[in-house]
Amino acid sequence: MLEQILETKRKEIETIILPPQNNVKRISLINALKHSKRKPALIAEVKKASPSKGVIRPNFEPIAIAKAYEEAGAAAISVLTDQRYFEGHRDYLIQVKQAVQVPILRKDFIIDRKQIEESVRIGADAVLLIGEALEVKKLYDLYEEAYEKGLECLVEVHERDTLERILTVFTPKLIGVNNRNLKTFQTSLDTTKEMARLLPKESLFVSESGISSYKEIQTVREYGADAILVGESLMKKENVLSAVRELFGEVNSFVDTP
Ligand SMILES: O=C(O)c1ccccc1NCC(=O)[C@H](O)[C@H](O)COP(=O)(O)O
């Protein structure tokens, strides 16, 4: 599946028309995660659909969702901008950035400098770089390019080998361990557990995907996660504000009937 997505991206890059520079105040994702009141800090995802689940949220209103996430105490918001597989759009990120004060992560398949420039112009604060999608040298070049342009990077890994390869070249400031197997789409928090002990102490650590309960939050916290990235389980709930509170064990999910 990843190869299929990347093939689509390679073709799309040719067609990207860079929008004019959007004058926005850049906010540090890393600082927001470090200083979050919620522990682990929450990166809440604006996600309409996915290759594994199809449409998750038919009634999709990115601005309203983002504002609710912010009100619920999310430290940052992740916006999927891939159109083909996630029904996202770069315009959603532009709109969300204007509507909230928390940092915005552009969640897409970044494989080229042109996408970094595009991310700057649409107002992203950080971009995702996926270890399995890039040669380490290329990943490092994009990482440097992003930082030079004022963006931070979440360097995501799914497999131990990928992490080990990256760490021979550099130490990312922010590392995401993705619990989703890219071949089967199954999620397992064991991935977080297994990778946690390999992570450099100086990197901030995000556990991504497949988190849907307070118990699971406690589990990844025990494994050492500083932050979590959650999409589907929040997007499936009509009221995302109370969905965040439920996820963090603050309100009961049961509604009493008379
Ligand atoms: O979500 C998918 O099905 C997917 C499939 C293939 C590549 C990436 C995919 N998701 C991107 C993400 O990493 C997630 O949207 C993010 O971590 C949130 O995960 P979840 O809470 O499970 O929606």
The ligand as a Gaussian input file, in Angstrom:
#p B3LYP/6-31G(d) Opt

LIG

0 1
 O       -5.013000       5.299000       8.648000
 C       -4.681000       4.470000       7.779000
 O       -5.441000       3.568000       7.396000
 C       -3.340000       4.546000       7.124000
 C       -3.019000       3.634000       6.132000
 C       -1.796000       3.700000       5.503000
 C       -0.874000       4.666000       5.854000
 C       -1.171000       5.574000       6.847000
 C       -2.393000       5.524000       7.480000
 N       -2.741000       6.424000       8.439000
 C       -1.989000       7.599000       8.751000
 C       -1.766000       7.722000      10.207000
 O       -0.649000       7.587000      10.607000
 C       -2.929000       7.912000      11.109000
 O       -3.892000       8.701000      10.478000
 C       -2.625000       8.542000      12.469000
 O       -1.521000       7.988000      13.105000
 C       -3.857000       8.373000      13.391000
 O       -4.165000       7.005000      13.504000
 P       -5.604000       6.505000      14.019000
 O       -5.809000       7.069000      15.386000
 O       -5.514000       5.027000      14.042000
 O       -6.596000       7.047000      13.051000

